[in-house]
Amino acid sequence: MTRIDIVYGGKPYTLGDRTIESLRAEISNAAAAGVPTWLRVNSGAGRYQDAYLLISPGTAIAIVDVQPNLPDVMLTPEETFVADSTE
């Protein structure tokens, strides 16, 4: 089963059985249409409850493709941060 994590308004939500591509298209189409649209997601841990996120132009939303079958990789701080060198 696939899972997508979503951060909206600083709170975490999830979606299951969707692809990143289909979710990105749905969000992009809603924002481009300029008409507010509700996106149904899961809220809570253990016992999920429906939550509805309002998608409109300028909505700040992050989606994360959770890949449970990939090995965890530990990165050093040098690998996770790239400084903007202006010197």
C-alpha positions as CSV (number, residue, x, y, z in Angstrom):
1,M,0.0,0.0,0.0
2,T,1.3,3.4,-0.8
3,R,1.1,6.3,1.6
4,I,1.6,10.0,1.0
5,D,2.3,12.4,3.9
6,I,1.0,15.9,3.7
7,V,1.9,18.9,5.8
8,Y,-0.8,21.6,5.7
9,G,-0.9,24.5,8.2
10,G,2.0,22.9,10.1
11,K,0.0,19.8,10.9
12,P,0.6,16.3,9.4
13,Y,-2.0,14.4,7.3
14,T,-1.9,11.3,5.2
15,L,-3.4,9.8,2.1
16,G,-3.4,6.2,1.0
17,D,-3.7,4.4,-2.3
18,R,-2.8,7.4,-4.3
19,T,0.2,8.3,-6.4
20,I,2.3,11.5,-6.1
21,E,1.5,12.2,-9.7
22,S,-2.2,12.1,-9.3
23,L,-2.2,14.1,-6.1
24,R,0.1,16.8,-7.6
25,A,-2.2,17.0,-10.7
26,E,-5.3,17.4,-8.5
27,I,-3.7,20.1,-6.4
28,S,-2.3,21.9,-9.4
29,N,-5.6,21.8,-11.3
30,A,-7.5,23.1,-8.2
31,A,-5.0,26.0,-7.8
32,A,-5.0,26.8,-11.5
33,A,-8.8,26.9,-11.7
34,G,-8.8,29.6,-9.1
35,V,-11.8,28.0,-7.4
36,P,-11.3,26.8,-3.8
37,T,-11.4,22.9,-3.7
38,W,-11.6,20.6,-0.7
39,L,-9.0,17.7,-0.6
40,R,-10.1,14.8,1.6
41,V,-7.2,13.4,3.7
42,N,-6.7,11.3,6.9
43,S,-6.1,13.0,10.2
44,G,-4.9,11.3,13.4
45,A,-2.8,8.2,14.2
46,G,-4.2,4.8,14.7
47,R,-7.8,5.6,14.1
48,Y,-8.0,7.8,11.1
49,Q,-10.6,10.6,10.8
50,D,-11.5,12.4,7.6
51,A,-10.1,15.9,7.3
52,Y,-10.7,18.3,4.5
53,L,-8.0,20.7,3.3
54,L,-8.9,23.8,1.4
55,I,-6.8,24.1,-1.7
56,S,-6.8,27.5,-3.5
57,P,-4.2,29.7,-5.2
58,G,-1.3,30.4,-2.8
59,T,-2.1,27.5,-0.5
60,A,1.1,26.3,1.2
61,I,1.1,22.5,1.1
62,A,3.9,19.9,1.1
63,I,3.5,16.3,0.0
64,V,6.0,13.5,0.8
65,D,6.1,10.2,-1.0
66,V,6.6,7.6,1.8
67,Q,8.7,4.7,0.4
68,P,8.5,1.9,3.1
69,N,10.6,-0.5,1.1
70,L,13.6,1.7,0.7
71,P,16.5,1.3,3.2
72,D,17.1,4.1,5.7
73,V,20.1,6.2,4.8
74,M,21.9,8.2,7.4
75,L,23.4,11.4,6.1
76,T,26.1,13.5,7.8
77,P,25.3,17.2,8.4
78,E,27.6,18.1,5.6
79,E,25.5,16.0,3.2
80,T,22.2,17.5,4.3
81,F,23.1,21.1,4.2
82,V,24.7,23.0,1.3
83,A,25.7,26.5,2.1
84,D,25.1,29.3,-0.3
85,S,28.5,30.6,-1.0
86,T,28.6,34.2,-2.1
87,E,32.4,34.7,-1.6
